[in-house]
Amino acid sequence: MTKFRKLNRPTGHRMSMLRTMVSQLVKHERIETTVAKAKEIRRLADNMVQLGKEGSLFAARRAAAFVRGDDVIHKLFTELAYRYKAGGYTRLLRTRIRVGDAAPMAYIEFIDRENELRQSKPPTPQPPQRPSLDPWTRSRLSRQFAPPKEEKSSESDI
């Protein structure tokens, strides 16, 4: 298993909390939590959506071993797998400072869903592709458009 933040909790409690929070994120598609927890949830939730996109029996068993609830697994392998064709499934939006302990809070949500807090950015337009030139043609073109070279005079100016 990869390195996670410890979040000031014992391992069993931490993993149980992360499993519950990922399940709630999949179920509700947006939750509010602290920034540190949201960063960890984002890693795990993206892995669960990846498993949903795979769609194999092995992927379903791996997802079922982590998330809680049959409705969550069903949503992962049907709705979310259909919605996300490329990467970048979650978004983290910092919201406020919690009053009790001054912890920075954030919303973590799935992108491209109804009632999202911020709309997704449209993809950046790509510049038109230039045809690739072979080295011989490229060298001829560079000589053709290069500024003329100045000739040195043999007489020195006084």
C-alpha positions, 0 to 999 in steps of 0.5 A: 500500500502507498504512503498516506497521511496519518491524520493523527489516528491509528491505522484501523480508525484511519482506514475505516474513516477513509473507506466511509468517506470515499463511499459517502463521496460516491453516494452523494457526489460532494462532501465537506471535510478538512483539506488534509482528509480531502486530499487523501480521499481524492487519491482513493476516490480516483482509484475507485473510479478507475476500477469502475471504468475497468469493469472486470469481475476482479475490479469489482471485487477490489472495489467491494473490498474497499467501499461500503454498500452495494448501491455504491458499487453499483453506482461506481460501475454504471453511472460513474464509469459511463460518465468519466472517459478520461482522467481527472474525476474529482475537484477540491474547493477550499471553503472556510476555516472551521470555527471550533479548531480553525481547521481549513475546510474544503468541498470535494466533489466529482466534476461534470455532474449536476449542481456542481459548485464550479463549472469545468473548464473547457479544453484548451484549443490545440494549435494547428499541426504543421507538417513535419519536414525532412532534414534536407527540406528544412535546411534548404528553407532555413538557407532561403529565409536566412538574412544575407551574410555581410562580406568582410572588406579587406581594407581597414577603415581609418 
